Amino acid sequence: METNTELIIVGAGAAGLMATATAGEAAIKAITLERRHRPGLKLLLCGNNRCNISYQAQPKDMLRDYGEPLEQFLKTAINEFTSDDLRKLMAKWGLQTIANRNRIYPASEKADDVLHCFTDKIRDLEAPIVFNCPVEAITPLENGGFLVKTNKINLTAKYVLMATGGFSYPKTGSVGDGQRIAKKLGLKVEDPKPGLAGIDIKTPWLQQGEKEDVPNVAVEIFDENGRSVGMTRGNLLVEGNCLRGTAIFDATRIVARQNLQIPSFVLDLFPTQSASALSSRLGKANLAASLEKQGIPPLLSRSFAELSCKLNASEFLKQIRLEVDSIRPLKEAIVTVGGVSLDEIDPTTMEARKIPGLYFAGELADIDGPTGGYNLHAAFATARLAINAIKAKLRPEPKQKPKPTRKFTKQEPRQPAKTTKKRSSRGDRWDAPEPPPWRRRPQ
Ligand SMILES: Cc1cc2nc3c(=O)[nH]c(=O)nc-3n(C[C@H](O)[C@H](O)[C@H](O)COP(=O)(O)OP(=O)(O)OC[C@H]3O[C@@H](n4cnc5c(N)ncnc54)[C@H](O)[C@@H]3O)c2cc1C
């Protein structure tokens, strides 16, 4: 079977769903092909099933948080689709959102509702999605367009948007198919690495099976030469010998982005207090009890009290050097660093520079961000950008008539309309035109 259409979207994850709904609204004839039996499996896991869809910030601040090279690369995508734009669009499509310390969630705090917002919209638009349909190959055709081969059917389309995700959590369907297909097409693909991943330490602070959370710590990251390359803040989740939480996740993203081979990490358990202030608050007699008073959970308080018994406790607790055994593997990471190289993609359209008509969105490309909603936002914004670029190619806007150049602003007093000035009948002054005869007063 061979079907011809305007656009094929590969993948119905965060980027693919946004692309499908946006293409539907733009009346683009599109078919979405999804590897798994249902859409948005990773979306459902997001933010511990609460789904942190974006970060409330001005585009320039958001871009700064992605860091280079993404700060430059995502400029158009984020400026054209800000976190406010996303919230307005979601509201228009029936999903109210809330911001909690700038992290944007659905008001219900249920990832299910985000997925349903997309699937309801897609149903209303009657946009087709084919499930259990992994795309195996994409071939550019001689006269333009593409042949898309799946396990069962072949389709042709004028344009293809690939949104097959990264490599992590492969059960959700993102297994690196898109990166393999891009490589076969001759595009450069950056090696995948775990971003936002856990760390295993050599000497556990807790027994296996024990789990505790410290709400606010800082982690400083050093390269092999002992040079500080970044600092993260957030929570620390300790589970046996594994450390997770936003402070650790963001630290491992820095390691992956900067390609650090032998990184080291220093943990500050009390980033809001100086060593001397902390020292005055920690009782010497029962250190574990005073750590608990300072907000450290009980099992960790005991563990840290033991570790610091022969040391200056306040100095130790503000500079705990982590003895890293390993960074947790890619399949467990929240996000993949790496993917289709940014050099291969036009950042103003998301089109492949070497293969016109082929577009990318989301984590399949070498796009990732810190924790806080940045990854979903990047997936949504790049999908919108790609669909808008495809729409502009399919249905170019008719050229508009040039508008008059002179415009009046509110502040600027409007000049009186130009009139043909006539000599006043009352003298030689230039004056307003004479009123019509029926309004003239008798002289
Ligand atoms: C546990 C967890 C929690 C997270 N929490 C957050 C969060 O709260 N906020 C945030 O911003 N980010 C979060 N992320 C990251 C975020 O989920 C991803 O960055 C985002 O889903 C990427 O979107 P995507 O569309 O590029 O890829 P995906 O969402 O992975 O979608 C890719 C889709 O393509 C399909 N596919 C793959 N290969 C093929 C093929 N050959 N043919 C057809 N279809 C194919 C897959 O089945 C999948 O449905 C989290 C990730 C994880 C794992």
The ligand as an SDF file (V2000), in Angstrom:
LIG
                    3D

 53 58  0  0  0  0  0  0  0  0999 V2000
   10.9310   10.0410   33.9510 C   0  0  0  0  0  0  0  0  0  0  0  0
   10.9790   11.2890   33.1120 C   0  0  0  0  0  0  0  0  0  0  0  0
   10.4530   12.4710   33.6050 C   0  0  0  0  0  0  0  0  0  0  0  0
   10.5290   13.6380   32.8560 C   0  0  0  0  0  0  0  0  0  0  0  0
    9.9640   14.7680   33.3600 N   0  0  0  0  0  0  0  0  0  0  0  0
   10.0170   15.9060   32.6240 C   0  0  0  0  0  0  0  0  0  0  0  0
    9.3500   17.0980   33.0860 C   0  0  0  0  0  0  0  0  0  0  0  0
    8.6420   17.0990   34.1080 O   0  0  0  0  0  0  0  0  0  0  0  0
    9.5080   18.2360   32.3470 N   0  0  0  0  0  0  0  0  0  0  0  0
   10.2340   18.2610   31.1860 C   0  0  0  0  0  0  0  0  0  0  0  0
   10.3410   19.3230   30.5670 O   0  0  0  0  0  0  0  0  0  0  0  0
   10.7950   17.1330   30.6970 N   0  0  0  0  0  0  0  0  0  0  0  0
   10.6960   15.9710   31.3720 C   0  0  0  0  0  0  0  0  0  0  0  0
   11.2530   14.8220   30.8670 N   0  0  0  0  0  0  0  0  0  0  0  0
   11.8860   14.8810   29.5210 C   0  0  0  0  0  0  0  0  0  0  0  0
   10.7890   14.8780   28.4250 C   0  0  0  0  0  0  0  0  0  0  0  0
    9.8730   13.8440   28.6890 O   0  0  0  0  0  0  0  0  0  0  0  0
   11.4010   14.6720   27.0460 C   0  0  0  0  0  0  0  0  0  0  0  0
   12.4330   15.6070   26.8400 O   0  0  0  0  0  0  0  0  0  0  0  0
   10.3320   14.8440   25.9550 C   0  0  0  0  0  0  0  0  0  0  0  0
    9.3430   13.8480   26.1100 O   0  0  0  0  0  0  0  0  0  0  0  0
   10.9480   14.7490   24.5710 C   0  0  0  0  0  0  0  0  0  0  0  0
    9.8990   14.7910   23.6450 O   0  0  0  0  0  0  0  0  0  0  0  0
   10.0590   14.1150   22.2060 P   0  0  0  0  0  0  0  0  0  0  0  0
    8.7620   14.2400   21.5300 O   0  0  0  0  0  0  0  0  0  0  0  0
   11.2640   14.6250   21.5560 O   0  0  0  0  0  0  0  0  0  0  0  0
   10.3360   12.5590   22.5190 O   0  0  0  0  0  0  0  0  0  0  0  0
    9.3720   11.4940   23.2050 P   0  0  0  0  0  0  0  0  0  0  0  0
    8.4220   12.1380   24.1090 O   0  0  0  0  0  0  0  0  0  0  0  0
   10.2870   10.4610   23.7350 O   0  0  0  0  0  0  0  0  0  0  0  0
    8.5400   10.9080   21.9880 O   0  0  0  0  0  0  0  0  0  0  0  0
    9.1130   10.1780   20.9370 C   0  0  0  0  0  0  0  0  0  0  0  0
    8.0150    9.3340   20.2910 C   0  0  0  0  0  0  0  0  0  0  0  0
    8.4930    8.8050   19.0520 O   0  0  0  0  0  0  0  0  0  0  0  0
    8.0910    7.4510   18.9400 C   0  0  0  0  0  0  0  0  0  0  0  0
    9.0160    6.7660   18.0400 N   0  0  0  0  0  0  0  0  0  0  0  0
   10.3060    6.4350   18.2710 C   0  0  0  0  0  0  0  0  0  0  0  0
   10.8140    5.7970   17.1980 N   0  0  0  0  0  0  0  0  0  0  0  0
    9.8280    5.7500   16.2750 C   0  0  0  0  0  0  0  0  0  0  0  0
    9.7390    5.1970   14.9700 C   0  0  0  0  0  0  0  0  0  0  0  0
   10.7630    4.5850   14.3940 N   0  0  0  0  0  0  0  0  0  0  0  0
    8.5740    5.2860   14.2960 N   0  0  0  0  0  0  0  0  0  0  0  0
    7.4980    5.8990   14.8560 C   0  0  0  0  0  0  0  0  0  0  0  0
    7.5240    6.4220   16.1060 N   0  0  0  0  0  0  0  0  0  0  0  0
    8.6810    6.3420   16.7990 C   0  0  0  0  0  0  0  0  0  0  0  0
    8.1730    6.9530   20.3970 C   0  0  0  0  0  0  0  0  0  0  0  0
    7.4340    5.7630   20.5510 O   0  0  0  0  0  0  0  0  0  0  0  0
    7.6240    8.1360   21.1520 C   0  0  0  0  0  0  0  0  0  0  0  0
    6.2310    8.0850   21.2740 O   0  0  0  0  0  0  0  0  0  0  0  0
   11.1540   13.6340   31.5760 C   0  0  0  0  0  0  0  0  0  0  0  0
   11.6740   12.4380   31.0720 C   0  0  0  0  0  0  0  0  0  0  0  0
   11.5840   11.2730   31.8320 C   0  0  0  0  0  0  0  0  0  0  0  0
   12.1430    9.9970   31.2540 C   0  0  0  0  0  0  0  0  0  0  0  0
  1  2  1  0
  2  3  1  0
  2 52  2  0
  3  4  2  0
  4  5  1  0
  4 50  1  0
  5  6  2  0
  6  7  1  0
  6 13  1  0
  7  8  2  0
  7  9  1  0
  9 10  1  0
 10 11  2  0
 10 12  1  0
 12 13  2  0
 13 14  1  0
 14 15  1  0
 14 50  1  0
 15 16  1  0
 16 17  1  0
 16 18  1  0
 18 19  1  0
 18 20  1  0
 20 21  1  0
 20 22  1  0
 22 23  1  0
 23 24  1  0
 24 25  2  0
 24 26  1  0
 24 27  1  0
 27 28  1  0
 28 29  2  0
 28 30  1  0
 28 31  1  0
 31 32  1  0
 32 33  1  0
 33 34  1  0
 33 48  1  0
 34 35  1  0
 35 36  1  0
 35 46  1  0
 36 37  1  0
 36 45  1  0
 37 38  2  0
 38 39  1  0
 39 40  1  0
 39 45  2  0
 40 41  1  0
 40 42  2  0
 42 43  1  0
 43 44  2  0
 44 45  1  0
 46 47  1  0
 46 48  1  0
 48 49  1  0
 50 51  2  0
 51 52  1  0
 52 53  1  0
M  END
$$$$
